[in-house]
Amino acid sequence: MYPPDIGIDALEKMLRVINGLKEMKWTCEYDPDLPHLPMMMIGTIVGGRGKEYALRAPYSCIDRCTIIIDV
């Protein structure tokens, strides 16, 4: 964990979001022909600095993080 004076680590926060999504309970009607659905897949995690996700610049804290989920 980073000291508060450096900033908030967006990747660390996203990991908490991902864990929450994994624990989420589905509230839908299941199709007996497709018992394994619905299913959630996290396909992409992107983290970096700034709106353009600067990946090469040196930094001490990731300030942006995005996940792409397929349901």
PDB file with SEQRES, HELIX, SHEET and CRYST1 records, atoms N, CA, C and O in Angstrom:
SEQRES   1 A   71  MET TYR PRO PRO ASP ILE GLY ILE ASP ALA LEU GLU LYS          
SEQRES   2 A   71  MET LEU ARG VAL ILE ASN GLY LEU LYS GLU MET LYS TRP          
SEQRES   3 A   71  THR CYS GLU TYR ASP PRO ASP LEU PRO HIS LEU PRO MET          
SEQRES   4 A   71  MET MET ILE GLY THR ILE VAL GLY GLY ARG GLY LYS GLU          
SEQRES   5 A   71  TYR ALA LEU ARG ALA PRO TYR SER CYS ILE ASP ARG CYS          
SEQRES   6 A   71  THR ILE ILE ILE ASP VAL                                      
HELIX    1 AA1 ALA A   10  GLU A   23  1                                  14    
SHEET    1 AA1 2 MET A  41  GLY A  48  0                                        
SHEET    2 AA1 2 ARG A  64  ASP A  70 -1                                        
CRYST1    1.000    1.000    1.000  90.00  90.00  90.00 P 1           1          
ATOM      1  N   MET A   1       0.842  -1.170   0.000  1.00  0.00           N  
ATOM      2  CA  MET A   1       0.000   0.000   0.000  1.00  0.00           C  
ATOM      3  C   MET A   1       0.892   1.239   0.000  1.00  0.00           C  
ATOM      4  O   MET A   1       1.935   1.271   0.652  1.00  0.00           O  
ATOM      5  N   TYR A   2       0.469   2.240  -0.731  1.00  0.00           N  
ATOM      6  CA  TYR A   2       1.243   3.481  -0.840  1.00  0.00           C  
ATOM      7  C   TYR A   2       0.886   4.430   0.301  1.00  0.00           C  
ATOM      8  O   TYR A   2      -0.252   4.431   0.770  1.00  0.00           O  
ATOM      9  N   PRO A   3       1.852   5.242   0.752  1.00  0.00           N  
ATOM     10  CA  PRO A   3       1.523   6.269   1.748  1.00  0.00           C  
ATOM     11  C   PRO A   3       0.516   7.259   1.160  1.00  0.00           C  
ATOM     12  O   PRO A   3       0.526   7.506  -0.046  1.00  0.00           O  
ATOM     13  N   PRO A   4      -0.352   7.827   2.000  1.00  0.00           N  
ATOM     14  CA  PRO A   4      -1.394   8.739   1.497  1.00  0.00           C  
ATOM     15  C   PRO A   4      -0.846   9.941   0.735  1.00  0.00           C  
ATOM     16  O   PRO A   4      -1.538  10.479  -0.129  1.00  0.00           O  
ATOM     17  N   ASP A   5       0.377  10.376   1.031  1.00  0.00           N  
ATOM     18  CA  ASP A   5       0.901  11.556   0.352  1.00  0.00           C  
ATOM     19  C   ASP A   5       1.298  11.271  -1.090  1.00  0.00           C  
ATOM     20  O   ASP A   5       1.482  12.206  -1.870  1.00  0.00           O  
ATOM     21  N   ILE A   6       1.434  10.001  -1.463  1.00  0.00           N  
ATOM     22  CA  ILE A   6       1.760   9.647  -2.853  1.00  0.00           C  
ATOM     23  C   ILE A   6       0.492   9.628  -3.706  1.00  0.00           C  
ATOM     24  O   ILE A   6       0.521  10.024  -4.872  1.00  0.00           O  
ATOM     25  N   GLY A   7      -0.602   9.176  -3.138  1.00  0.00           N  
ATOM     26  CA  GLY A   7      -1.855   9.120  -3.874  1.00  0.00           C  
ATOM     27  C   GLY A   7      -2.591   7.820  -3.637  1.00  0.00           C  
ATOM     28  O   GLY A   7      -2.156   6.976  -2.854  1.00  0.00           O  
ATOM     29  N   ILE A   8      -3.694   7.671  -4.312  1.00  0.00           N  
ATOM     30  CA  ILE A   8      -4.511   6.463  -4.202  1.00  0.00           C  
ATOM     31  C   ILE A   8      -4.132   5.531  -5.337  1.00  0.00           C  
ATOM     32  O   ILE A   8      -4.093   5.949  -6.494  1.00  0.00           O  
ATOM     33  N   ASP A   9      -3.854   4.280  -5.025  1.00  0.00           N  
ATOM     34  CA  ASP A   9      -3.477   3.286  -6.022  1.00  0.00           C  
ATOM     35  C   ASP A   9      -4.745   2.727  -6.666  1.00  0.00           C  
ATOM     36  O   ASP A   9      -5.467   1.946  -6.046  1.00  0.00           O  
ATOM     37  N   ALA A  10      -5.013   3.126  -7.907  1.00  0.00           N  
ATOM     38  CA  ALA A  10      -6.234   2.710  -8.607  1.00  0.00           C  
ATOM     39  C   ALA A  10      -6.268   1.204  -8.852  1.00  0.00           C  
ATOM     40  O   ALA A  10      -7.345   0.608  -8.844  1.00  0.00           O  
ATOM     41  N   LEU A  11      -5.125   0.587  -9.066  1.00  0.00           N  
ATOM     42  CA  LEU A  11      -5.091  -0.861  -9.289  1.00  0.00           C  
ATOM     43  C   LEU A  11      -5.484  -1.608  -8.019  1.00  0.00           C  
ATOM     44  O   LEU A  11      -6.227  -2.588  -8.073  1.00  0.00           O  
ATOM     45  N   GLU A  12      -4.987  -1.148  -6.891  1.00  0.00           N  
ATOM     46  CA  GLU A  12      -5.350  -1.770  -5.618  1.00  0.00           C  
ATOM     47  C   GLU A  12      -6.855  -1.675  -5.387  1.00  0.00           C  
ATOM     48  O   GLU A  12      -7.482  -2.636  -4.941  1.00  0.00           O  
ATOM     49  N   LYS A  13      -7.431  -0.518  -5.691  1.00  0.00           N  
ATOM     50  CA  LYS A  13      -8.882  -0.354  -5.550  1.00  0.00           C  
ATOM     51  C   LYS A  13      -9.632  -1.255  -6.527  1.00  0.00           C  
ATOM     52  O   LYS A  13     -10.666  -1.824  -6.177  1.00  0.00           O  
ATOM     53  N   MET A  14      -9.113  -1.387  -7.761  1.00  0.00           N  
ATOM     54  CA  MET A  14      -9.777  -2.236  -8.750  1.00  0.00           C  
ATOM     55  C   MET A  14      -9.763  -3.697  -8.316  1.00  0.00           C  
ATOM     56  O   MET A  14     -10.716  -4.426  -8.591  1.00  0.00           O  
ATOM     57  N   LEU A  15      -8.723  -4.130  -7.658  1.00  0.00           N  
ATOM     58  CA  LEU A  15      -8.684  -5.507  -7.168  1.00  0.00           C  
ATOM     59  C   LEU A  15      -9.810  -5.748  -6.162  1.00  0.00           C  
ATOM     60  O   LEU A  15     -10.386  -6.835  -6.117  1.00  0.00           O  
ATOM     61  N   ARG A  16     -10.117  -4.749  -5.369  1.00  0.00           N  
ATOM     62  CA  ARG A  16     -11.246  -4.868  -4.446  1.00  0.00           C  
ATOM     63  C   ARG A  16     -12.562  -4.953  -5.212  1.00  0.00           C  
ATOM     64  O   ARG A  16     -13.453  -5.708  -4.822  1.00  0.00           O  
ATOM     65  N   VAL A  17     -12.698  -4.189  -6.296  1.00  0.00           N  
ATOM     66  CA  VAL A  17     -13.899  -4.243  -7.140  1.00  0.00           C  
ATOM     67  C   VAL A  17     -14.038  -5.639  -7.751  1.00  0.00           C  
ATOM     68  O   VAL A  17     -15.122  -6.222  -7.742  1.00  0.00           O  
ATOM     69  N   ILE A  18     -12.934  -6.167  -8.280  1.00  0.00           N  
ATOM     70  CA  ILE A  18     -12.957  -7.495  -8.902  1.00  0.00           C  
ATOM     71  C   ILE A  18     -13.383  -8.551  -7.891  1.00  0.00           C  
ATOM     72  O   ILE A  18     -14.205  -9.412  -8.207  1.00  0.00           O  
ATOM     73  N   ASN A  19     -12.837  -8.498  -6.684  1.00  0.00           N  
ATOM     74  CA  ASN A  19     -13.237  -9.459  -5.657  1.00  0.00           C  
ATOM     75  C   ASN A  19     -14.716  -9.319  -5.330  1.00  0.00           C  
ATOM     76  O   ASN A  19     -15.391 -10.323  -5.105  1.00  0.00           O  
ATOM     77  N   GLY A  20     -15.233  -8.096  -5.299  1.00  0.00           N  
ATOM     78  CA  GLY A  20     -16.662  -7.883  -5.068  1.00  0.00           C  
ATOM     79  C   GLY A  20     -17.512  -8.454  -6.186  1.00  0.00           C  
ATOM     80  O   GLY A  20     -18.570  -9.030  -5.931  1.00  0.00           O  
ATOM     81  N   LEU A  21     -17.060  -8.299  -7.419  1.00  0.00           N  
ATOM     82  CA  LEU A  21     -17.800  -8.861  -8.555  1.00  0.00           C  
ATOM     83  C   LEU A  21     -17.829 -10.379  -8.495  1.00  0.00           C  
ATOM     84  O   LEU A  21     -18.843 -10.991  -8.829  1.00  0.00           O  
ATOM     85  N   LYS A  22     -16.738 -10.989  -8.076  1.00  0.00           N  
ATOM     86  CA  LYS A  22     -16.691 -12.451  -7.974  1.00  0.00           C  
ATOM     87  C   LYS A  22     -17.650 -12.974  -6.912  1.00  0.00           C  
ATOM     88  O   LYS A  22     -18.172 -14.083  -7.031  1.00  0.00           O  
ATOM     89  N   GLU A  23     -17.878 -12.177  -5.878  1.00  0.00           N  
ATOM     90  CA  GLU A  23     -18.776 -12.590  -4.795  1.00  0.00           C  
ATOM     91  C   GLU A  23     -20.236 -12.237  -5.078  1.00  0.00           C  
ATOM     92  O   GLU A  23     -21.124 -12.614  -4.314  1.00  0.00           O  
ATOM     93  N   MET A  24     -20.484 -11.525  -6.161  1.00  0.00           N  
ATOM     94  CA  MET A  24     -21.825 -11.079  -6.503  1.00  0.00           C  
ATOM     95  C   MET A  24     -22.767 -12.265  -6.729  1.00  0.00           C  
ATOM     96  O   MET A  24     -22.397 -13.264  -7.347  1.00  0.00           O  
ATOM     97  N   LYS A  25     -23.961 -12.133  -6.226  1.00  0.00           N  
ATOM     98  CA  LYS A  25     -24.995 -13.163  -6.412  1.00  0.00           C  
ATOM     99  C   LYS A  25     -25.877 -12.766  -7.597  1.00  0.00           C  
ATOM    100  O   LYS A  25     -26.353 -11.633  -7.674  1.00  0.00           O  
ATOM    101  N   TRP A  26     -26.086 -13.700  -8.510  1.00  0.00           N  
ATOM    102  CA  TRP A  26     -26.926 -13.435  -9.683  1.00  0.00           C  
ATOM    103  C   TRP A  26     -28.386 -13.523  -9.273  1.00  0.00           C  
ATOM    104  O   TRP A  26     -28.771 -14.436  -8.542  1.00  0.00           O  
ATOM    105  N   THR A  27     -29.201 -12.587  -9.732  1.00  0.00           N  
ATOM    106  CA  THR A  27     -30.640 -12.602  -9.463  1.00  0.00           C  
ATOM    107  C   THR A  27     -31.369 -12.633 -10.801  1.00  0.00           C  
ATOM    108  O   THR A  27     -31.916 -11.626 -11.249  1.00  0.00           O  
ATOM    109  N   CYS A  28     -31.367 -13.784 -11.418  1.00  0.00           N  
ATOM    110  CA  CYS A  28     -32.005 -13.944 -12.727  1.00  0.00           C  
ATOM    111  C   CYS A  28     -32.590 -15.347 -12.814  1.00  0.00           C  
ATOM    112  O   CYS A  28     -32.322 -16.212 -11.980  1.00  0.00           O  
ATOM    113  N   GLU A  29     -33.386 -15.539 -13.835  1.00  0.00           N  
ATOM    114  CA  GLU A  29     -33.935 -16.865 -14.071  1.00  0.00           C  
ATOM    115  C   GLU A  29     -32.940 -17.667 -14.908  1.00  0.00           C  
ATOM    116  O   GLU A  29     -32.502 -17.218 -15.967  1.00  0.00           O  
ATOM    117  N   TYR A  30     -32.598 -18.827 -14.434  1.00  0.00           N  
ATOM    118  CA  TYR A  30     -31.632 -19.667 -15.132  1.00  0.00           C  
ATOM    119  C   TYR A  30     -32.327 -20.527 -16.175  1.00  0.00           C  
ATOM    120  O   TYR A  30     -33.434 -21.014 -15.945  1.00  0.00           O  
ATOM    121  N   ASP A  31     -31.695 -20.711 -17.299  1.00  0.00           N  
ATOM    122  CA  ASP A  31     -32.186 -21.577 -18.367  1.00  0.00           C  
ATOM    123  C   ASP A  31     -31.665 -22.986 -18.098  1.00  0.00           C  
ATOM    124  O   ASP A  31     -30.450 -23.177 -18.040  1.00  0.00           O  
ATOM    125  N   PRO A  32     -32.530 -23.971 -17.935  1.00  0.00           N  
ATOM    126  CA  PRO A  32     -32.061 -25.328 -17.637  1.00  0.00           C  
ATOM    127  C   PRO A  32     -31.157 -25.905 -18.728  1.00  0.00           C  
ATOM    128  O   PRO A  32     -30.352 -26.796 -18.457  1.00  0.00           O  
ATOM    129  N   ASP A  33     -31.284 -25.401 -19.960  1.00  0.00           N  
ATOM    130  CA  ASP A  33     -30.416 -25.879 -21.035  1.00  0.00           C  
ATOM    131  C   ASP A  33     -29.009 -25.267 -20.961  1.00  0.00           C  
ATOM    132  O   ASP A  33     -28.074 -25.777 -21.579  1.00  0.00           O  
ATOM    133  N   LEU A  34     -28.867 -24.189 -20.213  1.00  0.00           N  
ATOM    134  CA  LEU A  34     -27.570 -23.509 -20.075  1.00  0.00           C  
ATOM    135  C   LEU A  34     -27.293 -23.274 -18.590  1.00  0.00           C  
ATOM    136  O   LEU A  34     -27.258 -22.127 -18.145  1.00  0.00           O  
ATOM    137  N   PRO A  35     -27.097 -24.347 -17.817  1.00  0.00           N  
ATOM    138  CA  PRO A  35     -26.993 -24.199 -16.364  1.00  0.00           C  
ATOM    139  C   PRO A  35     -25.762 -23.421 -15.891  1.00  0.00           C  
ATOM    140  O   PRO A  35     -25.752 -22.915 -14.769  1.00  0.00           O  
ATOM    141  N   HIS A  36     -24.747 -23.319 -16.712  1.00  0.00           N  
ATOM    142  CA  HIS A  36     -23.530 -22.612 -16.301  1.00  0.00           C  
ATOM    143  C   HIS A  36     -23.599 -21.106 -16.566  1.00  0.00           C  
ATOM    144  O   HIS A  36     -22.666 -20.375 -16.236  1.00  0.00           O  
ATOM    145  N   LEU A  37     -24.704 -20.642 -17.161  1.00  0.00           N  
ATOM    146  CA  LEU A  37     -24.849 -19.219 -17.455  1.00  0.00           C  
ATOM    147  C   LEU A  37     -25.819 -18.567 -16.492  1.00  0.00           C  
ATOM    148  O   LEU A  37     -26.703 -19.277 -16.013  1.00  0.00           O  
ATOM    149  N   PRO A  38     -25.745 -17.316 -16.166  1.00  0.00           N  
ATOM    150  CA  PRO A  38     -24.783 -16.357 -16.699  1.00  0.00           C  
ATOM    151  C   PRO A  38     -23.396 -16.570 -16.099  1.00  0.00           C  
ATOM    152  O   PRO A  38     -23.237 -17.133 -15.016  1.00  0.00           O  
ATOM    153  N   MET A  39     -22.419 -16.104 -16.835  1.00  0.00           N  
ATOM    154  CA  MET A  39     -21.035 -16.236 -16.438  1.00  0.00           C  
ATOM    155  C   MET A  39     -20.348 -14.896 -16.682  1.00  0.00           C  
ATOM    156  O   MET A  39     -20.617 -14.224 -17.677  1.00  0.00           O  
ATOM    157  N   MET A  40     -19.478 -14.521 -15.784  1.00  0.00           N  
ATOM    158  CA  MET A  40     -18.758 -13.267 -15.927  1.00  0.00           C  
ATOM    159  C   MET A  40     -17.275 -13.565 -16.135  1.00  0.00           C  
ATOM    160  O   MET A  40     -16.673 -14.349 -15.401  1.00  0.00           O  
ATOM    161  N   MET A  41     -16.704 -12.925 -17.144  1.00  0.00           N  
ATOM    162  CA  MET A  41     -15.278 -13.088 -17.441  1.00  0.00           C  
ATOM    163  C   MET A  41     -14.635 -11.710 -17.475  1.00  0.00           C  
ATOM    164  O   MET A  41     -15.093 -10.827 -18.200  1.00  0.00           O  
ATOM    165  N   ILE A  42     -13.584 -11.523 -16.703  1.00  0.00           N  
ATOM    166  CA  ILE A  42     -12.810 -10.290 -16.779  1.00  0.00           C  
ATOM    167  C   ILE A  42     -11.752 -10.525 -17.839  1.00  0.00           C  
ATOM    168  O   ILE A  42     -10.846 -11.339 -17.665  1.00  0.00           O  
ATOM    169  N   GLY A  43     -11.881  -9.796 -18.944  1.00  0.00           N  
ATOM    170  CA  GLY A  43     -11.012 -10.033 -20.086  1.00  0.00           C  
ATOM    171  C   GLY A  43      -9.805  -9.126 -20.153  1.00  0.00           C  
ATOM    172  O   GLY A  43      -8.788  -9.496 -20.740  1.00  0.00           O  
ATOM    173  N   THR A  44      -9.895  -7.923 -19.554  1.00  0.00           N  
ATOM    174  CA  THR A  44      -8.803  -6.962 -19.660  1.00  0.00           C  
ATOM    175  C   THR A  44      -8.716  -6.128 -18.402  1.00  0.00           C  
ATOM    176  O   THR A  44      -9.731  -5.704 -17.850  1.00  0.00           O  
ATOM    177  N   ILE A  45      -7.491  -5.896 -17.952  1.00  0.00           N  
ATOM    178  CA  ILE A  45      -7.210  -4.933 -16.891  1.00  0.00           C  
ATOM    179  C   ILE A  45      -6.136  -4.010 -17.439  1.00  0.00           C  
ATOM    180  O   ILE A  45      -5.076  -4.465 -17.870  1.00  0.00           O  
ATOM    181  N   VAL A  46      -6.413  -2.697 -17.421  1.00  0.00           N  
ATOM    182  CA  VAL A  46      -5.443  -1.714 -17.888  1.00  0.00           C  
ATOM    183  C   VAL A  46      -5.233  -0.707 -16.766  1.00  0.00           C  
ATOM    184  O   VAL A  46      -6.193  -0.139 -16.244  1.00  0.00           O  
ATOM    185  N   GLY A  47      -3.992  -0.494 -16.402  1.00  0.00           N  
ATOM    186  CA  GLY A  47      -3.688   0.479 -15.370  1.00  0.00           C  
ATOM    187  C   GLY A  47      -2.484   1.306 -15.779  1.00  0.00           C  
ATOM    188  O   GLY A  47      -1.562   0.797 -16.417  1.00  0.00           O  
ATOM    189  N   GLY A  48      -2.491   2.556 -15.420  1.00  0.00           N  
ATOM    190  CA  GLY A  48      -1.376   3.430 -15.750  1.00  0.00           C  
ATOM    191  C   GLY A  48      -1.591   4.811 -15.187  1.00  0.00           C  
ATOM    192  O   GLY A  48      -2.325   4.996 -14.216  1.00  0.00           O  
ATOM    193  N   ARG A  49      -0.953   5.766 -15.796  1.00  0.00           N  
ATOM    194  CA  ARG A  49      -1.032   7.128 -15.288  1.00  0.00           C  
ATOM    195  C   ARG A  49      -1.684   8.039 -16.313  1.00  0.00           C  
ATOM    196  O   ARG A  49      -1.280   8.064 -17.475  1.00  0.00           O  
ATOM    197  N   GLY A  50      -2.685   8.781 -15.888  1.00  0.00           N  
ATOM    198  CA  GLY A  50      -3.360   9.743 -16.745  1.00  0.00           C  
ATOM    199  C   GLY A  50      -4.399   9.116 -17.652  1.00  0.00           C  
ATOM    200  O   GLY A  50      -4.512   7.893 -17.732  1.00  0.00           O  
ATOM    201  N   LYS A  51      -5.170   9.975 -18.345  1.00  0.00           N  
ATOM    202  CA  LYS A  51      -6.253   9.508 -19.220  1.00  0.00           C  
ATOM    203  C   LYS A  51      -5.757   8.639 -20.355  1.00  0.00           C  
ATOM    204  O   LYS A  51      -6.498   7.795 -20.860  1.00  0.00           O  
ATOM    205  N   GLU A  52      -4.514   8.833 -20.764  1.00  0.00           N  
ATOM    206  CA  GLU A  52      -3.948   8.035 -21.863  1.00  0.00           C  
ATOM    207  C   GLU A  52      -3.239   6.781 -21.356  1.00  0.00           C  
ATOM    208  O   GLU A  52      -2.628   6.060 -22.145  1.00  0.00           O  
ATOM    209  N   TYR A  53      -3.309   6.511 -20.057  1.00  0.00           N  
ATOM    210  CA  TYR A  53      -2.670   5.345 -19.450  1.00  0.00           C  
ATOM    211  C   TYR A  53      -1.181   5.269 -19.795  1.00  0.00           C  
ATOM    212  O   TYR A  53      -0.730   4.272 -20.358  1.00  0.00           O  
ATOM    213  N   ALA A  54      -0.426   6.297 -19.469  1.00  0.00           N  
ATOM    214  CA  ALA A  54       1.016   6.288 -19.729  1.00  0.00           C  
ATOM    215  C   ALA A  54       1.624   5.071 -19.051  1.00  0.00           C  
ATOM    216  O   ALA A  54       1.648   4.987 -17.823  1.00  0.00           O  
ATOM    217  N   LEU A  55       2.110   4.135 -19.840  1.00  0.00           N  
ATOM    218  CA  LEU A  55       2.647   2.889 -19.304  1.00  0.00           C  
ATOM    219  C   LEU A  55       4.167   2.891 -19.182  1.00  0.00           C  
ATOM    220  O   LEU A  55       4.723   2.085 -18.436  1.00  0.00           O  
ATOM    221  N   ARG A  56       4.837   3.767 -19.887  1.00  0.00           N  
ATOM    222  CA  ARG A  56       6.298   3.766 -19.883  1.00  0.00           C  
ATOM    223  C   ARG A  56       6.908   4.796 -18.937  1.00  0.00           C  
ATOM    224  O   ARG A  56       8.061   4.655 -18.530  1.00  0.00           O  
ATOM    225  N   ALA A  57       6.162   5.805 -18.591  1.00  0.00           N  
ATOM    226  CA  ALA A  57       6.706   6.861 -17.726  1.00  0.00           C  
ATOM    227  C   ALA A  57       6.917   6.321 -16.316  1.00  0.00           C  
ATOM    228  O   ALA A  57       6.109   5.529 -15.833  1.00  0.00           O  
ATOM    229  N   PRO A  58       7.993   6.740 -15.651  1.00  0.00           N  
ATOM    230  CA  PRO A  58       8.178   6.301 -14.269  1.00  0.00           C  
ATOM    231  C   PRO A  58       7.149   6.967 -13.359  1.00  0.00           C  
ATOM    232  O   PRO A  58       6.872   8.158 -13.500  1.00  0.00           O  
ATOM    233  N   TYR A  59       6.607   6.232 -12.464  1.00  0.00           N  
ATOM    234  CA  TYR A  59       5.637   6.773 -11.524  1.00  0.00           C  
ATOM    235  C   TYR A  59       5.631   5.918 -10.275  1.00  0.00           C  
ATOM    236  O   TYR A  59       6.116   4.787 -10.278  1.00  0.00           O  
ATOM    237  N   SER A  60       5.092   6.456  -9.234  1.00  0.00           N  
ATOM    238  CA  SER A  60       5.059   5.727  -7.972  1.00  0.00           C  
ATOM    239  C   SER A  60       3.674   5.180  -7.659  1.00  0.00           C  
ATOM    240  O   SER A  60       3.515   4.392  -6.726  1.00  0.00           O  
ATOM    241  N   CYS A  61       2.676   5.588  -8.424  1.00  0.00           N  
ATOM    242  CA  CYS A  61       1.318   5.165  -8.110  1.00  0.00           C  
ATOM    243  C   CYS A  61       0.457   5.178  -9.377  1.00  0.00           C  
ATOM    244  O   CYS A  61       0.470   6.146 -10.136  1.00  0.00           O  
ATOM    245  N   ILE A  62      -0.284   4.097  -9.592  1.00  0.00           N  
ATOM    246  CA  ILE A  62      -1.204   4.025 -10.730  1.00  0.00           C  
ATOM    247  C   ILE A  62      -2.445   4.837 -10.373  1.00  0.00           C  
ATOM    248  O   ILE A  62      -3.111   4.561  -9.376  1.00  0.00           O  
ATOM    249  N   ASP A  63      -2.751   5.840 -11.197  1.00  0.00           N  
ATOM    250  CA  ASP A  63      -3.905   6.686 -10.862  1.00  0.00           C  
ATOM    251  C   ASP A  63      -5.135   6.377 -11.714  1.00  0.00           C  
ATOM    252  O   ASP A  63      -6.191   6.973 -11.498  1.00  0.00           O  
ATOM    253  N   ARG A  64      -5.023   5.467 -12.669  1.00  0.00           N  
ATOM    254  CA  ARG A  64      -6.162   5.066 -13.505  1.00  0.00           C  
ATOM    255  C   ARG A  64      -6.135   3.562 -13.700  1.00  0.00           C  
ATOM    256  O   ARG A  64      -5.080   2.963 -13.907  1.00  0.00           O  
ATOM    257  N   CYS A  65      -7.314   2.962 -13.630  1.00  0.00           N  
ATOM    258  CA  CYS A  65      -7.421   1.520 -13.873  1.00  0.00           C  
ATOM    259  C   CYS A  65      -8.806   1.224 -14.431  1.00  0.00           C  
ATOM    260  O   CYS A  65      -9.810   1.722 -13.921  1.00  0.00           O  
ATOM    261  N   THR A  66      -8.852   0.410 -15.481  1.00  0.00           N  
ATOM    262  CA  THR A  66     -10.101   0.043 -16.138  1.00  0.00           C  
ATOM    263  C   THR A  66     -10.130  -1.474 -16.331  1.00  0.00           C  
ATOM    264  O   THR A  66      -9.104  -2.087 -16.626  1.00  0.00           O  
ATOM    265  N   ILE A  67     -11.291  -2.065 -16.165  1.00  0.00           N  
ATOM    266  CA  ILE A  67     -11.466  -3.474 -16.508  1.00  0.00           C  
ATOM    267  C   ILE A  67     -12.537  -3.576 -17.573  1.00  0.00           C  
ATOM    268  O   ILE A  67     -13.442  -2.745 -17.647  1.00  0.00           O  
ATOM    269  N   ILE A  68     -12.424  -4.604 -18.395  1.00  0.00           N  
ATOM    270  CA  ILE A  68     -13.439  -4.906 -19.401  1.00  0.00           C  
ATOM    271  C   ILE A  68     -14.002  -6.270 -19.028  1.00  0.00           C  
ATOM    272  O   ILE A  68     -13.271  -7.249 -18.878  1.00  0.00           O  
ATOM    273  N   ILE A  69     -15.325  -6.306 -18.882  1.00  0.00           N  
ATOM    274  CA  ILE A  69     -16.005  -7.517 -18.410  1.00  0.00           C  
ATOM    275  C   ILE A  69     -16.970  -8.000 -19.475  1.00  0.00           C  
ATOM    276  O   ILE A  69     -17.671  -7.206 -20.102  1.00  0.00           O  
ATOM    277  N   ASP A  70     -16.999  -9.296 -19.672  1.00  0.00           N  
ATOM    278  CA  ASP A  70     -17.959  -9.923 -20.574  1.00  0.00           C  
ATOM    279  C   ASP A  70     -18.907 -10.754 -19.723  1.00  0.00           C  
ATOM    280  O   ASP A  70     -18.469 -11.588 -18.930  1.00  0.00           O  
ATOM    281  N   VAL A  71     -20.214 -10.526 -19.890  1.00  0.00           N  
ATOM    282  CA  VAL A  71     -21.219 -11.319 -19.164  1.00  0.00           C  
ATOM    283  C   VAL A  71     -22.008 -12.105 -20.170  1.00  0.00           C  
ATOM    284  O   VAL A  71     -22.915 -12.850 -19.797  1.00  0.00           O  
TER     285      VAL A  71                                                      
END                                                                             
